[in-house]
Amino acid sequence: MELSRTQSPAPEKMTPQNNDAQLEDDIPLYKDREKVYPKRVSGYFRNLKWFALITLLAIYWIVPWLRWDRGPAAPHQAVLIDMDQGRAYFFFIEIWPQEVYYITGILILAAIGLFLATSLFGRIWCGYACPQTVWTDLFMLVERYIQGDRNARMRLDKAPWSLEKFAKIGGTHLTWIVISLITGGAFVLYFNDAPTVIIDIFTGNASMAVYVTTISLTFSTYLLAGWAREQVCTYMCPWPRFQSAMLDDESMIVTYEAWRGEPRGSIKRKNLVRGEVPEVGHCIDCQACVNVCPTGIDIRHGLQLECIGCGLCIDACNEMMDKVSFPRDLVRFDSVQNSQLRAHGQATKVRIVRPRTIFYSILLVLVAGVMMFGLLNRSTMDVNVLRDRNPLYVPLSTGDVRNGYTLKVLNKEQSAQTYLLDLSGVNATDFQIIGQKPAADGKFSLTVAPDQVGSYRVFIAANPSSLQSDATPIDFIVTNTDTGVSETHDTIFAGPKK
C-alpha cells in the first residue's frame, strides 16, 4: 500500500554502520577546556620548584642592573643588547654583528643541553626552568593566596557573582597584570641602559619600541601564565611531541609503581587486607596526585604527553602514605627499568653514563670547545676593502693607471688604536690616503677610535707594464702598532689587458 503525502515513512532500521555514524556525529570536534585547580602541596619537589622560581626570577629582574666597567666609550651595563650600535655585551664579552655565529653557537649549546638533560632526567626543564612554568607557578601562588586553595577556588567559580567574588577575582587579575607589566618592563632593560630607560618610561620620553614591547609582553605574560597555563605545555609547545625520542628505559622520570599500588582500594574498606590475600595495592585512590598536578593528569596512567615532570604528585602521594602508615614512594622519580626490576624483587641501579648520554655529552663538549677556542683567539680588529668598480681603473697622464679603494678598519678594543697600512703584490708608483700623510717609509699610520670603524679612501697607481695581468692580486696589510697583530685582506688591482 502506497504512503500518502501526509503519511510519515516508517523509521529506518538502525544498522551497526548507521549507529556508528550517528555516534560520530554526536562527538564534538573540539573539547572544551576543563579548568585545572591545582592543590597546595609541600615536600621535597615543591621546595625545589620554589628554589628554582626564586632563583630564576631574581636573575631575570636583577641582571640588567649589574654594572661592568668597559671604559669611557662603552656602556657600563653588564648584560646589554645595544640595537642602536649593533653590539651585544655579556660582561667581558662583546659581540659584533659580523660575529652572529656566536649566537648560533649558544642556541646549539642550549639545544644539545636540553637533549642531554631530557635523556637523563626527563622533562626537568619543563617542570622547573621553563619561563611558562616559572610564571605560571608565580601566578598560581597569587591566585591561591587571594582566592584560597583548590576547594575554595572551585566553590568561588561556581558561586554567583557577589562583592566578595568580584573583589577576589578582580584582585587576582590586577596582581597578575602588575606582575606581567614588571615582566615586560624588565625585558626592555636588556636592550637599553636600565636606569635611563626606567626614567624615560615614567616621564614619557622612551621610544615607541620600548612602550610597544612592554605592552606586548605584558599582554602575552598575562594571557599565557594567567589563562592558558597548561594549554601552552599541552598544545602550543612542540617539545612534548618529540621528547620520547630523547628518553629510554633508564631515563629518570616520574613513575607510578603499579606493581605495588594496584589493585586500588579505598582505605575505608576494612575487609581488605593490603599486601595479603585478597591482595589489595597500596594506592588508596585518594586522587591526591591528580589534585596537585598543574596539568591535571593522572600519573597512575603512566608517562603522558602532558606531564612536565615537576614531581608534585610525588610529594602529595608521600604525604598520604605517611598518613595511612604505608611505605613512601608509591609515585617516585625513577626509571621505568628500575620500576620493573623492583616488581620482580631485583636490585636497581641508576646508570648515568650510557651511549645516549655519552653522545650528547661529546657533542656538548665539542661545540663548547669550538666556541671557547673562537672567543680566546678572536681578533681585536677586522679589515675590509671595497674596490671601486666604476670605473675599474683611471688612466693617468703619466701613463700609469690608478685604482680606488675604500678601506674599513674595525677597532674592537675599548681604547683608541693605531695601525700601520702597507701593500704587497704591486709596485705602486703612487700610494695615497685622502686626509693622511705617509711616514718616511711610505707606510700610513691610521688611528681608529675605540669600538669604532675607521673608513678611508685609498688610491694606488702603478705602471701597466709592471702588472701581471688585467687583474693583479694584491694585499692590504694592517698591523696594530701596540700588539704587532696583523690582518691581511686580498683584492685585485685592475689594469688594461695585456
C-alpha positions in Angstrom: 0.0 0.0 0.0 1.4 3.3 -1.0 2.0 6.1 1.5 0.1 9.2 1.1 1.9 12.6 1.1 0.6 13.2 4.6 1.8 9.9 6.0 5.2 9.6 7.6 7.5 6.9 6.4 8.4 4.1 8.7 11.5 4.7 10.8 14.7 3.4 9.2 16.1 0.4 10.9 19.4 1.3 12.7 22.2 -0.9 11.3 25.6 -1.1 13.1 27.1 1.2 10.4 24.3 3.8 10.9 24.7 3.6 14.7 28.4 4.3 14.4 27.9 7.2 12.1 25.3 8.6 14.5 27.7 8.4 17.4 30.5 10.1 15.4 28.1 12.9 14.6 27.4 13.3 18.3 31.0 13.6 19.3 32.2 17.3 19.2 35.2 18.1 17.1 36.8 20.2 19.8 36.6 19.5 23.5 36.0 22.4 25.9 38.8 23.0 28.4 38.4 21.5 31.8 39.8 24.1 34.2 42.6 22.7 36.4 42.6 23.7 40.1 46.0 22.6 41.5 46.0 22.0 45.2 48.7 23.3 47.5 51.3 20.7 48.4 54.5 20.7 50.4 57.6 18.5 50.2 60.9 18.0 48.6 60.0 18.6 45.0 57.8 21.6 45.8 60.7 23.1 47.7 62.9 22.5 44.6 60.3 24.4 42.5 60.2 27.3 44.9 64.0 27.5 44.8 64.1 27.4 41.0 61.3 30.0 40.8 63.0 32.5 43.2 66.5 32.0 41.6 65.4 32.4 38.0 63.1 35.4 38.7 65.9 37.0 40.7 68.3 36.5 37.8 65.8 37.9 35.3 65.0 41.0 37.3 68.4 41.8 38.8 70.9 41.1 35.9 70.0 44.3 33.9 71.1 46.4 36.9 74.6 44.9 37.2 77.4 47.2 36.1 80.6 46.4 34.2 83.3 49.0 33.5 84.3 48.8 29.9 85.9 52.2 29.6 84.6 55.7 28.9 83.5 54.9 25.4 81.4 51.8 26.1 78.2 51.2 28.1 78.6 50.1 31.7 75.7 47.6 31.8 77.0 44.1 32.3 74.4 42.4 30.0 73.1 44.5 27.2 72.0 44.1 23.6 72.6 47.5 22.1 70.4 47.6 18.9 71.4 51.1 18.0 75.1 50.5 18.0 74.8 46.8 16.8 76.6 45.3 19.8 75.8 42.6 22.3 77.6 42.8 25.7 77.9 40.0 28.2 80.2 41.1 31.0 83.7 40.9 29.4 82.5 39.6 26.0 81.4 41.9 23.2 79.7 40.5 20.1 79.7 42.5 16.9 77.1 42.0 14.1 79.5 40.0 12.0 80.1 37.6 14.9 76.4 36.5 15.0 77.7 32.9 14.7 78.4 33.0 18.4 74.6 33.4 18.9 74.1 30.4 16.7 76.6 28.5 18.8 74.8 29.4 22.0 71.5 28.2 20.5 73.1 24.9 19.5 74.6 24.5 23.0 71.2 25.1 24.5 69.5 22.5 22.3 72.1 19.8 23.0 72.0 20.7 26.7 68.2 20.2 26.6 68.6 16.9 24.8 71.1 15.7 27.5 69.0 16.9 30.4 65.9 15.2 29.0 67.7 11.9 28.4 68.9 12.0 32.0 66.0 13.4 33.9 63.0 13.6 31.6 61.2 17.0 31.3 63.2 18.6 34.1 63.4 21.8 32.0 59.7 21.9 31.6 59.0 21.3 35.3 61.5 23.7 36.8 63.1 26.2 34.4 60.8 26.9 31.5 59.5 30.5 31.6 56.0 29.3 31.2 56.3 27.1 34.3 58.0 29.8 36.4 55.5 32.5 35.7 52.5 30.1 35.9 53.8 29.0 39.4 54.0 32.6 40.4 50.5 33.4 39.1 49.1 30.3 40.9 50.7 31.4 44.1 49.0 34.8 43.8 45.7 33.0 43.0 45.9 30.7 45.9 46.8 33.5 48.3 43.8 35.6 47.3 41.2 33.0 46.5 42.2 30.1 48.7 43.2 26.5 48.0 41.7 24.1 45.5 38.2 23.6 47.1 37.8 27.3 47.9 38.6 28.3 44.3 36.2 25.7 42.9 33.4 27.0 45.2 34.2 30.6 44.2 34.0 29.9 40.5 30.6 28.1 40.9 29.2 30.8 43.3 27.0 33.6 41.9 28.7 37.0 41.4 28.9 39.0 44.7 31.1 41.7 46.1 33.4 39.2 47.7 33.7 37.2 44.4 34.3 40.4 42.4 37.0 41.6 44.9 38.9 38.2 45.0 38.8 37.6 41.2 39.5 41.3 40.4 42.3 41.4 42.9 43.8 38.3 41.4 43.8 39.6 37.9 45.0 43.0 38.9 48.0 41.4 40.6 48.6 39.3 37.5 48.6 42.4 35.3 51.1 44.2 37.7 53.4 41.1 37.6 53.1 41.0 33.8 53.9 44.7 33.5 57.0 44.3 35.6 58.0 41.3 33.4 57.6 43.2 30.2 59.4 46.2 31.7 62.3 44.1 32.8 62.7 42.7 29.3 63.3 46.1 27.7 66.1 46.7 30.2 68.2 44.1 28.4 68.1 46.3 25.3 68.6 49.7 26.9 70.5 51.2 29.8 68.4 50.2 32.7 68.4 53.4 34.9 68.0 55.6 31.9 65.1 53.8 30.2 63.2 53.4 33.5 63.2 57.2 33.9 62.3 57.6 30.3 59.3 55.2 30.6 57.8 57.1 33.6 58.5 60.5 32.1 57.1 59.6 28.7 60.4 60.1 26.9 61.0 56.4 26.0 60.9 55.3 22.3 57.7 53.8 20.8 59.6 50.4 20.5 60.0 50.4 24.3 56.3 51.0 25.0 55.1 48.6 22.3 57.5 45.8 23.6 56.4 46.4 27.2 52.7 46.3 26.4 53.1 43.2 24.1 55.0 41.2 26.8 52.6 42.3 29.5 49.7 41.0 27.5 51.4 37.8 26.5 52.5 37.0 30.1 49.1 37.7 31.4 47.5 35.5 28.7 49.9 32.6 28.9 50.5 32.4 32.6 47.1 33.5 33.8 44.7 32.0 31.3 46.3 29.4 29.0 48.6 27.8 31.6 48.7 24.0 31.0 47.3 24.5 27.4 50.7 26.0 26.4 52.5 22.9 27.6 50.0 20.5 26.0 49.1 22.2 22.7 51.5 25.1 21.9 54.9 23.7 23.0 56.4 21.3 20.4 58.7 19.6 23.0 56.3 17.1 24.3 55.8 15.7 20.8 59.3 14.5 20.4 60.6 14.2 24.0 60.1 10.4 23.7 62.9 10.3 21.2 65.2 11.6 23.9 64.1 9.1 26.6 65.0 5.5 27.2 64.1 2.9 29.9 66.9 4.3 32.1 65.9 8.0 32.0 64.8 9.3 35.4 61.1 10.3 35.1 58.1 10.5 37.4 56.8 6.9 37.6 53.9 5.1 39.4 54.7 1.7 41.0 51.7 -0.1 39.6 53.0 -3.5 40.8 52.7 -2.2 44.3 49.7 0.2 44.1 47.3 -2.0 42.1 44.6 -3.0 42.5 43.4 0.2 44.2 41.0 0.3 47.0 39.6 2.8 49.5 41.3 2.9 52.9 37.8 2.8 54.5 37.2 -0.7 53.2 38.0 -2.6 56.4 37.6 -6.0 54.9 40.6 -5.6 52.6 44.0 -6.5 54.0 46.7 -4.8 52.0 49.6 -7.0 50.9 47.8 -10.2 51.8 45.0 -12.3 50.3 42.8 -11.0 48.9 45.7 -8.8 47.6 45.0 -5.0 47.5 47.5 -2.5 46.5 48.8 0.4 48.5 47.0 3.0 46.3 44.0 4.2 48.3 42.6 6.0 45.3 42.6 9.4 47.2 43.2 11.4 44.0 45.9 13.5 45.8 48.3 13.0 42.9 45.7 14.2 40.5 44.6 17.2 42.6 48.1 18.7 42.8 49.1 18.2 39.2 49.4 21.6 37.4 48.3 20.0 34.1 45.5 17.9 35.6 46.7 14.4 34.6 46.6 11.1 36.5 50.2 9.9 36.7 48.9 6.4 37.5 48.1 6.0 33.8 51.9 6.2 33.0 54.0 8.7 31.3 51.8 11.1 29.3 52.4 13.9 26.9 51.0 16.5 29.4 53.4 15.5 32.2 56.0 18.2 32.8 58.0 16.1 35.3 57.6 18.6 38.2 57.2 15.8 40.8 54.5 17.5 42.8 52.5 14.2 42.6 55.3 12.5 44.5 55.1 15.0 47.4 51.3 14.6 47.5 51.4 10.8 47.4 54.2 10.6 50.1 52.1 12.8 52.3 49.1 10.4 52.0 51.3 7.3 52.5 52.6 8.9 55.8 49.0 9.4 57.0 48.0 5.8 56.4 51.3 4.4 57.5 52.2 2.9 54.2 55.8 2.9 52.7 56.6 6.1 50.7 57.5 6.4 47.0 54.5 4.8 45.5 54.9 7.6 43.0 58.6 8.2 42.6 61.3 9.8 40.5 63.0 6.9 38.9 63.4 5.0 35.6 61.0 2.6 34.1 63.7 -0.1 34.2 64.1 0.2 37.9 60.4 0.0 38.5 60.3 -3.3 36.6 63.3 -4.6 38.5 61.6 -3.8 41.8 58.4 -5.5 40.7 60.4 -8.7 40.3 62.4 -8.3 43.5 65.7 -7.5 41.8 68.3 -4.9 42.7 68.0 -1.5 41.0 70.7 0.9 39.7 71.0 4.3 38.2 73.2 4.4 35.1 74.0 8.0 34.1 76.8 7.0 31.7 75.2 5.2 28.7 75.6 5.5 24.9 72.8 8.2 24.6 74.2 10.5 27.3 77.8 9.9 26.1 76.8 11.0 22.6 75.1 14.2 23.8 78.0 15.0 26.2 80.6 14.6 23.4 78.6 16.9 21.2 78.2 19.4 24.0 81.9 19.5 24.8 82.8 19.8 21.1 80.6 22.8 20.4 81.6 24.4 23.7 85.2 23.8 22.8 84.9 25.3 19.4 83.2 28.4 20.8 85.7 28.8 23.6 88.6 28.5 21.1 87.0 31.1 18.9 86.5 33.5 21.8 90.0 33.1 23.1 91.6 33.6 19.6 89.2 36.2 18.2 90.9 39.2 16.7 90.6 42.6 18.2 90.4 44.1 14.8 88.8 43.5 11.4 89.8 44.7 7.9 87.6 45.1 4.9 88.5 46.5 1.5 85.9 47.6 -1.2 87.4 48.2 -4.7 85.8 50.8 -6.9 84.1 49.2 -9.9 83.0 52.2 -11.9 85.5 52.9 -13.4 87.7 49.8 -12.9 90.8 52.0 -13.3 91.7 55.5 -14.3 94.5 56.1 -16.9 96.8 59.0 -15.8 98.7 61.4 -17.9 101.9 59.7 -16.8 100.8 56.5 -18.5 100.1 54.9 -15.1 96.7 53.5 -14.1 95.1 54.2 -10.8 92.6 52.2 -8.7 90.4 53.4 -5.9 89.5 51.5 -2.7 87.5 52.1 0.4 89.4 50.7 3.4 87.5 49.9 6.6 89.4 49.1 9.8 87.3 47.8 12.8 88.7 48.5 16.2 87.1 46.1 18.8 89.2 47.5 21.7 87.8 49.9 24.2 90.7 52.3 23.6 92.0 54.1 20.6 94.4 52.0 18.4 97.0 53.0 15.8 97.5 50.8 12.8 100.1 50.8 10.0 98.9 50.2 6.4 101.2 48.5 3.9 100.7 46.9 0.4 102.1 43.9 -1.3 101.7 42.4 -4.7 102.1 45.6 -6.7 104.9 48.1 -7.4 103.0 51.3 -6.7 104.2 54.4 -8.3 101.8 56.4 -6.1 100.1 55.4 -2.9 97.9 57.9 -1.0 95.1 58.1 1.5 92.8 61.1 1.5 93.5 63.2 4.5 96.5 61.2 5.6 100.3 61.7 5.2 102.7 58.8 4.8 105.6 58.2 7.0 109.2 58.2 5.8 109.0 54.5 4.8 105.9 55.2 2.8 103.5 53.5 5.2 100.4 55.2 6.6 99.6 55.4 10.3 95.8 55.2 10.9 94.2 55.9 14.3 90.8 54.4 15.0 88.6 55.5 17.9 87.6 52.8 20.5 84.9 50.4 19.4 84.5 52.1 16.1 85.1 51.6 12.4 87.6 53.8 10.6 86.8 54.4 6.9 89.5 55.6 4.5 89.7 56.4 0.8 92.8 54.8 -0.7 94.3 55.4 -4.2 97.0 53.3 -5.8 98.8 53.9 -9.1 101.1 51.5 -11.0 102.7 51.2 -14.4 100.8 48.8 -16.6 104.0 47.1 -17.7 104.6 46.0 -14.1 101.2 44.4 -13.7 100.9 40.6 -14.0 97.5 40.8 -15.8 94.4 42.9 -16.1 93.5 41.7 -12.5 96.7 41.6 -10.4 96.2 40.1 -6.9 97.3 42.5 -4.1 97.1 42.5 -0.3 96.3 45.3 2.2 98.3 44.6 5.4 97.1 46.3 8.5 99.3 46.0 11.7 98.5 47.1 15.2 101.4 49.1 16.4 100.9 48.1 20.1 100.3 44.4 19.8 102.0 43.7 16.4 99.0 41.7 15.3 98.4 41.9 11.5 95.3 41.4 9.4 95.6 40.9 5.6 92.8 41.5 3.1 93.3 40.4 -0.5 91.8 42.2 -3.5 92.9 42.9 -7.1 94.5 45.8 -9.0 92.7 46.3 -12.3 94.6 47.4 -15.4 94.4 47.3 -19.2 94.5 43.9 -20.8 97.9 42.7 -22.0 
